[in-house]
Amino acid sequence: MNRRKFIARTTAAMVLPMIVPGCVVGRGRASRPSNRINIGVVGWGMQGPSNTQNFLTLDDCRVVAACDLDKNALQAAVNTVNKAYGNQDCAAYHDYKEMMARDDIDAVMLAVPDNWHELVATHAASRGLDIYGEKPLAKTIVEQQRIVHAVERNKVIWQTGSWQRSGATFRKAAEIVRNGLIGKVTHVEVGLPSGHTDFKHTGPELKAKLAAYPEYANDFTKIVPGTPAWDIAVTAPPPELDYETWIGPARMEPYIKQRVHMDWRWNYNTGGGQLLDWVGHHLDIAHWGLGFDRSGPSEIEGHGEFPAPDALWNTCTKYRVEMQYPEDITVTMAGGHEDIKSGTKWIGTEGWVWVDRSGFAASNPEWKKYKNLPDELAKIRIYNYPNNQGTTHWKNFLDCVKSRQETVAPVQTAHHSATPGHLGLISMLTGRKIHWDVKHEKILDDPEASKLMSREYRAPYKMS
């Protein structure tokens, strides 16, 4: 019996100690240090390197394998791991299924484009592998539901990359709200980014090629099929990238460099724009403070500004989503609107509190002085992982792999945090208000909108 099977089966009878003795989890082969979890990483684009770097600093895990469809990215991953450990032991894989077939891997870090989330995550869960996965949970609501079911059915531990939940300032803000210090919450403002960002810095290269067409060079949302700019942007895939597999279950499209590594997020064929990228951060924190990790809005109405559907970058550039939540709470989630400040702001009958990565503010100036909410004010304590390292979120995952306890950002939470973003986008695309059955997770009386809860997979790919 391998280690992860032993851990899963033992959980029903006892809670494992934080460090599992090596003799208990031995596999009948050369034993590994007793407190180490073997990890395989999938995806070396934006979040893959930073997540892996955090795991590399922790003594109770070992990164043993890396997988990517780009040979250059894969080599960079292997080099990074080997340099950290001072050896040449990290194995390289093109196929994530081949990597996950190894019996000596206990957990995986998944940082792949949204269009691949469901397939990779459900396969990892079917192998009994614990998962650190990026947000949003998946490309569509139905795909998210499949991941939730796979994780729960196979009893694997899940940590979402919603790392703000491991930040003391965000936890303090959420506890202030949970403990009623601002009175009854009436409204919440969630400010997200807008527009597009050239994460991979490939924009200047294309702009140089479009020097003769300045109207396109300065705005990639104007580059559409049939224009000379489109013909220039479309090229053959580079030999180091397996583009056919990279596009995966999404609709096949011509290769454009500015649509792949990191910048796939600005194409609805593979990503969900700023809304779906950030909903798993600031709306996630809003839910945390409200105690709505297993809840959601019943009414969603969104309005947005979109480029042409076939534009090079076609995701919404400016948006506003109004939502009705339980307990007569309304939530405004917006990007590109000056009246909604970046971050999360809860407004109550007796005050308000705002938190963002850039700071903290509240109607009561005393609250800003607290590192943690004092015991006399905190009748309710939310998840607090006592670790002062900068790697708190990743350490929390490892400790939960051993203890089999729930992480600070489990799969159900990730699902409910991202769902309002999906529903907001559906409302914008259909041009009407969405009525959502929170309990049964379905859109009411709108067949057209309901179809947008899922998507067709390109053959031969099939949803789990």
DRENDREN-827130 format. One record per residue (C-alpha): residue in one letter; x, y negated, z. Coordinates in steps of 0.2 Angstrom, whole numbers, always signed. Example, Ala and Ser with C-alpha at 12.3 -4.5 7.8 and 13.67 -1.06 7.14 Angstrom:
2
a / +62 / +22 / +39 .
s / +68 / +5 / +36 .
This chain:
464
m / +0 / +0 / +0 .
n / +7 / -17 / -5 .
r / +8 / -32 / +7 .
r / -7 / -42 / +0 .
k / -19 / -26 / +0 .
f / -13 / -23 / +18 .
i / -17 / -41 / +23 .
a / -34 / -41 / +15 .
r / -39 / -24 / +23 .
t / -33 / -29 / +40 .
t / -42 / -45 / +41 .
a / -59 / -37 / +45 .
a / -52 / -30 / +61 .
m / -40 / -43 / +67 .
v / -32 / -60 / +63 .
l / -14 / -58 / +58 .
p / -1 / -67 / +68 .
m / +7 / -81 / +59 .
i / +23 / -71 / +55 .
v / +20 / -53 / +49 .
p / +34 / -41 / +54 .
g / +43 / -35 / +39 .
c / +41 / -16 / +44 .
v / +22 / -18 / +43 .
v / +22 / -25 / +25 .
g / +36 / -15 / +18 .
r / +34 / -7 / +1 .
g / +46 / +7 / +2 .
r / +59 / -3 / -7 .
a / +72 / -15 / -2 .
s / +64 / -25 / +11 .
r / +62 / -44 / +10 .
p / +63 / -56 / +24 .
s / +48 / -54 / +35 .
n / +41 / -71 / +34 .
r / +42 / -74 / +15 .
i / +28 / -74 / +3 .
n / +33 / -71 / -15 .
i / +26 / -84 / -27 .
g / +24 / -84 / -46 .
v / +21 / -101 / -54 .
v / +11 / -104 / -70 .
g / +12 / -120 / -79 .
w / +27 / -133 / -79 .
g / +19 / -149 / -85 .
m / +13 / -162 / -73 .
q / +9 / -154 / -56 .
g / +19 / -138 / -59 .
p / +36 / -145 / -55 .
s / +30 / -155 / -40 .
n / +21 / -141 / -33 .
t / +35 / -129 / -35 .
q / +48 / -141 / -28 .
n / +37 / -141 / -12 .
f / +37 / -123 / -11 .
l / +55 / -122 / -14 .
t / +58 / -132 / +2 .
l / +49 / -119 / +13 .
d / +58 / -105 / +21 .
d / +43 / -93 / +22 .
c / +41 / -91 / +3 .
r / +51 / -87 / -12 .
v / +47 / -92 / -30 .
v / +52 / -77 / -40 .
a / +44 / -80 / -57 .
a / +38 / -93 / -69 .
c / +27 / -94 / -84 .
d / +24 / -106 / -97 .
l / +20 / -106 / -116 .
d / +33 / -119 / -120 .
k / +50 / -111 / -120 .
n / +59 / -128 / -115 .
a / +47 / -130 / -101 .
l / +49 / -112 / -95 .
q / +68 / -114 / -96 .
a / +67 / -130 / -85 .
a / +56 / -120 / -73 .
v / +68 / -106 / -71 .
n / +83 / -117 / -70 .
t / +75 / -127 / -56 .
v / +71 / -112 / -46 .
n / +88 / -104 / -48 .
k / +97 / -120 / -44 .
a / +87 / -121 / -28 .
y / +91 / -104 / -23 .
g / +109 / -103 / -30 .
n / +106 / -87 / -40 .
q / +99 / -81 / -57 .
d / +84 / -71 / -50 .
c / +69 / -81 / -56 .
a / +60 / -71 / -70 .
a / +53 / -80 / -85 .
y / +36 / -75 / -93 .
h / +26 / -81 / -108 .
d / +11 / -71 / -103 .
y / +3 / -74 / -86 .
k / -5 / -57 / -85 .
e / +12 / -49 / -87 .
m / +19 / -59 / -73 .
m / +3 / -56 / -62 .
a / +5 / -37 / -65 .
r / +21 / -37 / -54 .
d / +17 / -28 / -37 .
d / +30 / -39 / -28 .
i / +20 / -56 / -31 .
d / +9 / -61 / -17 .
a / +2 / -78 / -23 .
v / +2 / -89 / -38 .
m / +3 / -108 / -41 .
l / -8 / -113 / -56 .
a / -5 / -129 / -65 .
v / -12 / -127 / -82 .
p / -24 / -138 / -93 .
d / -42 / -138 / -88 .
n / -47 / -127 / -103 .
w / -37 / -112 / -95 .
h / -42 / -114 / -77 .
e / -56 / -101 / -77 .
l / -47 / -87 / -86 .
v / -31 / -89 / -77 .
a / -39 / -91 / -59 .
t / -51 / -77 / -61 .
h / -37 / -65 / -67 .
a / -26 / -69 / -52 .
a / -41 / -66 / -41 .
s / -44 / -49 / -49 .
r / -26 / -45 / -45 .
g / -29 / -49 / -27 .
l / -17 / -64 / -28 .
d / -19 / -79 / -16 .
i / -20 / -95 / -26 .
y / -14 / -113 / -25 .
g / -24 / -121 / -39 .
e / -25 / -138 / -46 .
k / -41 / -149 / -48 .
p / -53 / -151 / -55 .
l / -58 / -133 / -51 .
a / -63 / -129 / -70 .
k / -68 / -137 / -86 .
t / -86 / -135 / -83 .
i / -98 / -131 / -69 .
v / -102 / -113 / -74 .
e / -83 / -109 / -75 .
q / -81 / -116 / -58 .
q / -95 / -104 / -52 .
r / -85 / -90 / -60 .
i / -70 / -95 / -50 .
v / -79 / -96 / -34 .
h / -87 / -79 / -36 .
a / -70 / -71 / -41 .
v / -61 / -79 / -26 .
e / -75 / -74 / -14 .
r / -77 / -56 / -21 .
n / -59 / -52 / -20 .
k / -56 / -61 / -3 .
v / -41 / -71 / -9 .
i / -35 / -87 / -1 .
w / -37 / -103 / -11 .
q / -29 / -120 / -9 .
t / -34 / -134 / -20 .
g / -22 / -147 / -25 .
s / -33 / -160 / -16 .
w / -18 / -164 / -5 .
q / -26 / -180 / +2 .
r / -34 / -169 / +14 .
s / -17 / -166 / +22 .
g / -14 / -184 / +25 .
a / -16 / -191 / +42 .
t / -24 / -208 / +36 .
f / -37 / -199 / +26 .
r / -41 / -187 / +40 .
k / -43 / -202 / +52 .
a / -55 / -211 / +40 .
a / -65 / -196 / +38 .
e / -66 / -193 / +57 .
i / -72 / -211 / +60 .
v / -86 / -208 / +49 .
r / -90 / -191 / +55 .
n / -91 / -197 / +73 .
g / -103 / -210 / +69 .
l / -92 / -225 / +73 .
i / -99 / -235 / +58 .
g / -117 / -230 / +62 .
k / -128 / -221 / +50 .
v / -120 / -220 / +33 .
t / -130 / -229 / +20 .
h / -119 / -230 / +5 .
v / -102 / -224 / -1 .
e / -91 / -232 / -15 .
v / -78 / -221 / -24 .
g / -66 / -230 / -35 .
l / -57 / -220 / -48 .
p / -44 / -225 / -62 .
s / -50 / -229 / -79 .
g / -43 / -229 / -97 .
h / -29 / -218 / -102 .
t / -11 / -216 / -96 .
d / +3 / -210 / -107 .
f / +10 / -198 / -94 .
k / +22 / -189 / -106 .
h / +29 / -205 / -113 .
t / +26 / -199 / -131 .
g / +16 / -215 / -136 .
p / +31 / -225 / -141 .
e / +36 / -212 / -154 .
l / +19 / -212 / -162 .
k / +18 / -231 / -162 .
a / +35 / -232 / -171 .
k / +28 / -221 / -185 .
l / +12 / -232 / -185 .
a / +22 / -248 / -187 .
a / +13 / -251 / -204 .
y / -4 / -249 / -196 .
p / -3 / -260 / -180 .
e / -22 / -259 / -177 .
y / -19 / -240 / -173 .
a / -2 / -241 / -165 .
n / -9 / -251 / -150 .
d / -25 / -241 / -147 .
f / -25 / -222 / -149 .
t / -44 / -222 / -147 .
k / -45 / -229 / -164 .
i / -36 / -215 / -173 .
v / -48 / -203 / -180 .
p / -48 / -191 / -195 .
g / -48 / -199 / -212 .
t / -37 / -213 / -207 .
p / -19 / -214 / -212 .
a / -14 / -215 / -193 .
w / -22 / -198 / -191 .
d / -12 / -190 / -205 .
i / +4 / -197 / -197 .
a / -1 / -191 / -180 .
v / -5 / -173 / -185 .
t / +11 / -163 / -187 .
a / +16 / -144 / -186 .
p / +18 / -138 / -168 .
p / +36 / -137 / -163 .
p / +44 / -120 / -163 .
e / +46 / -119 / -144 .
l / +27 / -121 / -141 .
d / +15 / -107 / -143 .
y / +1 / -119 / -148 .
e / -11 / -105 / -154 .
t / -11 / -98 / -136 .
w / -10 / -115 / -128 .
i / -26 / -121 / -136 .
g / -33 / -104 / -129 .
p / -52 / -104 / -127 .
a / -55 / -122 / -133 .
r / -59 / -126 / -150 .
m / -45 / -125 / -162 .
e / -39 / -143 / -167 .
p / -24 / -149 / -177 .
y / -8 / -151 / -167 .
i / -5 / -169 / -161 .
k / +10 / -172 / -149 .
q / +0 / -185 / -139 .
r / -13 / -172 / -135 .
v / -3 / -159 / -127 .
h / +9 / -159 / -112 .
m / +2 / -170 / -98 .
d / -9 / -180 / -111 .
w / -21 / -165 / -114 .
r / -32 / -174 / -101 .
w / -37 / -187 / -113 .
n / -46 / -175 / -125 .
y / -62 / -167 / -120 .
n / -58 / -152 / -129 .
t / -45 / -148 / -116 .
g / -48 / -160 / -101 .
g / -60 / -171 / -93 .
g / -52 / -189 / -93 .
q / -50 / -200 / -77 .
l / -66 / -195 / -70 .
l / -63 / -176 / -69 .
d / -45 / -179 / -64 .
w / -48 / -190 / -49 .
v / -65 / -184 / -43 .
g / -56 / -170 / -34 .
h / -47 / -184 / -24 .
h / -57 / -199 / -19 .
l / -75 / -191 / -20 .
d / -68 / -176 / -11 .
i / -63 / -187 / +3 .
a / -80 / -195 / +3 .
h / -88 / -178 / +5 .
w / -76 / -174 / +19 .
g / -81 / -189 / +29 .
l / -100 / -186 / +26 .
g / -99 / -167 / +30 .
f / -105 / -163 / +13 .
d / -91 / -150 / +8 .
r / -105 / -138 / +3 .
s / -118 / -151 / -3 .
g / -120 / -163 / -17 .
p / -131 / -176 / -25 .
s / -149 / -172 / -31 .
e / -150 / -187 / -43 .
i / -135 / -192 / -54 .
e / -136 / -207 / -67 .
g / -120 / -211 / -77 .
h / -116 / -225 / -89 .
g / -99 / -225 / -98 .
e / -89 / -232 / -113 .
f / -83 / -219 / -125 .
p / -71 / -219 / -140 .
a / -77 / -209 / -155 .
p / -79 / -191 / -151 .
d / -66 / -186 / -164 .
a / -53 / -199 / -159 .
l / -36 / -194 / -154 .
w / -40 / -199 / -136 .
n / -58 / -198 / -134 .
t / -62 / -197 / -115 .
c / -72 / -211 / -106 .
t / -62 / -227 / -104 .
k / -74 / -235 / -91 .
y / -88 / -227 / -81 .
r / -101 / -229 / -67 .
v / -111 / -215 / -59 .
e / -125 / -218 / -46 .
m / -130 / -204 / -35 .
q / -143 / -200 / -22 .
y / -137 / -188 / -8 .
p / -145 / -180 / +7 .
e / -150 / -191 / +22 .
d / -154 / -206 / +10 .
i / -136 / -209 / +6 .
t / -132 / -217 / -10 .
v / -114 / -215 / -19 .
t / -107 / -226 / -32 .
m / -92 / -218 / -41 .
a / -84 / -229 / -54 .
g / -68 / -232 / -64 .
g / -65 / -249 / -73 .
h / -77 / -259 / -62 .
e / -70 / -273 / -52 .
d / -83 / -272 / -38 .
i / -78 / -254 / -34 .
k / -61 / -254 / -26 .
s / -49 / -239 / -28 .
g / -51 / -226 / -15 .
t / -66 / -221 / -4 .
k / -77 / -234 / +6 .
w / -91 / -228 / +18 .
i / -103 / -241 / +23 .
g / -114 / -239 / +38 .
t / -127 / -248 / +49 .
e / -113 / -253 / +61 .
g / -98 / -255 / +51 .
w / -87 / -248 / +37 .
v / -71 / -240 / +33 .
w / -60 / -239 / +17 .
v / -45 / -228 / +13 .
d / -34 / -225 / -2 .
r / -16 / -220 / -5 .
s / -12 / -238 / -4 .
g / -19 / -241 / +14 .
f / -33 / -241 / +26 .
a / -45 / -255 / +32 .
a / -61 / -255 / +43 .
s / -73 / -267 / +50 .
n / -65 / -264 / +67 .
p / -47 / -269 / +66 .
e / -43 / -258 / +81 .
w / -45 / -242 / +70 .
k / -31 / -247 / +59 .
k / -19 / -246 / +74 .
y / -23 / -227 / +77 .
k / -12 / -214 / +70 .
n / -26 / -202 / +75 .
l / -43 / -205 / +82 .
p / -42 / -205 / +101 .
d / -50 / -190 / +110 .
e / -62 / -202 / +119 .
l / -69 / -207 / +101 .
a / -68 / -190 / +93 .
k / -82 / -179 / +98 .
i / -80 / -170 / +81 .
r / -63 / -165 / +75 .
i / -61 / -160 / +57 .
y / -48 / -148 / +49 .
n / -31 / -154 / +56 .
y / -16 / -144 / +51 .
p / -2 / -149 / +64 .
n / +13 / -150 / +52 .
n / +23 / -166 / +51 .
q / +33 / -161 / +35 .
g / +29 / -169 / +19 .
t / +25 / -152 / +12 .
t / +10 / -150 / +24 .
h / -3 / -146 / +10 .
w / +8 / -132 / +3 .
k / +13 / -125 / +21 .
n / -5 / -125 / +25 .
f / -8 / -113 / +10 .
l / +6 / -101 / +16 .
d / +1 / -100 / +34 .
c / -17 / -97 / +28 .
v / -10 / -83 / +17 .
k / -3 / -75 / +32 .
s / -17 / -78 / +44 .
r / -31 / -76 / +31 .
q / -40 / -91 / +38 .
e / -48 / -104 / +27 .
t / -37 / -118 / +20 .
v / -40 / -137 / +21 .
a / -46 / -137 / +3 .
p / -54 / -120 / -1 .
v / -63 / -115 / -17 .
q / -80 / -119 / -12 .
t / -75 / -137 / -7 .
a / -66 / -139 / -23 .
h / -82 / -133 / -32 .
h / -93 / -145 / -24 .
s / -81 / -160 / -25 .
a / -79 / -158 / -44 .
t / -97 / -154 / -48 .
p / -104 / -173 / -46 .
g / -90 / -178 / -59 .
h / -96 / -165 / -71 .
l / -114 / -170 / -68 .
g / -110 / -188 / -70 .
l / -102 / -184 / -87 .
i / -117 / -174 / -93 .
s / -128 / -189 / -88 .
m / -117 / -201 / -98 .
l / -117 / -189 / -113 .
t / -136 / -186 / -113 .
g / -140 / -204 / -109 .
r / -152 / -200 / -95 .
k / -153 / -196 / -76 .
i / -149 / -179 / -71 .
h / -160 / -170 / -57 .
w / -149 / -157 / -48 .
d / -155 / -142 / -38 .
v / -141 / -142 / -25 .
k / -145 / -125 / -17 .
h / -147 / -115 / -34 .
e / -134 / -126 / -43 .
k / -145 / -129 / -59 .
i / -151 / -144 / -68 .
l / -170 / -146 / -67 .
d / -181 / -148 / -82 .
d / -168 / -153 / -95 .
p / -162 / -138 / -106 .
e / -150 / -150 / -117 .
a / -141 / -156 / -101 .
s / -141 / -138 / -94 .
k / -131 / -132 / -109 .
l / -117 / -144 / -105 .
m / -114 / -135 / -89 .
s / -104 / -122 / -99 .
r / -95 / -121 / -116 .
e / -92 / -109 / -130 .
y / -76 / -99 / -129 .
r / -66 / -98 / -145 .
a / -64 / -80 / -151 .
p / -56 / -68 / -145 .
y / -57 / -77 / -128 .
k / -72 / -72 / -116 .
m / -77 / -80 / -100 .
s / -74 / -68 / -85 .
